[in-house]
Amino acid sequence: MSIKRVNVEKRLSDMAVYNGVAYLAGQVPDDGSLDMAGQTAQVLATIDRLLAEAGSDKSKILMAQIFVSNMKEFDAMNRAWDAWVADGNAPPRATVEARLANPDFKVEIVVTAAVA
């Protein structure tokens, strides 16, 4: 079985699909000037797009790892997440505060999902 990689660059790719599982790299917002809810919504839209490319969707997420730059904005991130997550399919999730690679980024999300 071969590994499919998506958006491969020198250092990383956005996603690898292998043996019925899609592994997404940490997804970050396109616009660092947005507030936490806006950045989270952008990241979730990117995740939707990548999962669709793999033949999956948010209802098939097996695990999510969320990194926020400031836990004081945890509620704003959760509002965007709660509006997005598939009803009845909230995945296991961990959220931690972390210093992100770009100081303008407020959130980075990693997901692993089953591919149908």
ChimeraX attribute file (.defattr): number of C-alpha atoms within 10 A of each C-alpha:
attribute: neighborCount
match mode: 1-to-1
recipient: residues
	/A:1	5
	/A:2	7
	/A:3	9
	/A:4	13
	/A:5	18
	/A:6	16
	/A:7	10
	/A:8	12
	/A:9	9
	/A:10	5
	/A:11	5
	/A:12	12
	/A:13	14
	/A:14	16
	/A:15	24
	/A:16	19
	/A:17	21
	/A:18	15
	/A:19	11
	/A:20	12
	/A:21	18
	/A:22	26
	/A:23	22
	/A:24	22
	/A:25	17
	/A:26	18
	/A:27	21
	/A:28	24
	/A:29	23
	/A:30	12
	/A:31	13
	/A:32	16
	/A:33	12
	/A:34	16
	/A:35	16
	/A:36	25
	/A:37	20
	/A:38	18
	/A:39	23
	/A:40	29
	/A:41	20
	/A:42	19
	/A:43	22
	/A:44	22
	/A:45	15
	/A:46	16
	/A:47	24
	/A:48	16
	/A:49	14
	/A:50	20
	/A:51	25
	/A:52	13
	/A:53	13
	/A:54	23
	/A:55	14
	/A:56	20
	/A:57	19
	/A:58	22
	/A:59	15
	/A:60	19
	/A:61	24
	/A:62	18
	/A:63	16
	/A:64	17
	/A:65	15
	/A:66	19
	/A:67	21
	/A:68	22
	/A:69	21
	/A:70	14
	/A:71	15
	/A:72	10
	/A:73	16
	/A:74	18
	/A:75	12
	/A:76	16
	/A:77	22
	/A:78	14
	/A:79	14
	/A:80	18
	/A:81	16
	/A:82	12
	/A:83	10
	/A:84	16
	/A:85	15
	/A:86	15
	/A:87	10
	/A:88	7
	/A:89	12
	/A:90	18
	/A:91	18
	/A:92	10
	/A:93	13
	/A:94	11
	/A:95	14
	/A:96	12
	/A:97	16
	/A:98	15
	/A:99	13
	/A:100	15
	/A:101	10
	/A:102	10
	/A:103	9
	/A:104	14
	/A:105	22
	/A:106	28
	/A:107	27
	/A:108	23
	/A:109	21
	/A:110	18
	/A:111	22
	/A:112	22
	/A:113	23
	/A:114	22
	/A:115	18
	/A:116	10
